[in-house]
Amino acid sequence: MKQFSTVTHIKENLSDFTKLDQEKQRSYLGEILFPMVQEIIKEKEDVPRVTGMLVDFEVFELTDILEILESKPLLKERVEEAESLIQEERAQA
């Protein structure tokens, strides 16, 4: 079984990657994304949740997620959006 541990590896083996079920895809993408989110985020306890939000196939297409992973400015923007949503949710609770 191939390990999809980098964006480059996923892109080079995209046809194999897309054959995986979505849960496996999310898992691989999350493993790559988690440390990147950790570097950006203010509230460290939100890292898993924000990571999950960014690998949600109901919100983003695979190509969008790969683009987020490859672009630091885009990643930062998406992390900040996710943090805002979480803050709004907490304010309403």
C-alpha positions, 0 to 999 in steps of 0.5 A: 500500500502506498503512503501518500505523505506529501502533496507531490506524492499525491499529485504524482499518483493522483489516479491511485489516490482518487481510487481510495475511499474518501475517509482514507483520502481525508486521513492522508490529507489531514496528516499532511495538513495538521502540522501546517495548521498547527504553525498558523493557528492561535488556539492550539486545541482547535487544530484538529477541528480546523484540519477536519474543516479543511479536508471536508469533501462536502465543502472542498473538492480534492483539487481545492484541498491540494491547492490549499496545501501548496499555497501558504497564503491560501492556507492561512486565509482558510485557517483564519476563516475556519477560526472565525467560524469556530469563534462565532459558534462559541459566541452563540453557545 
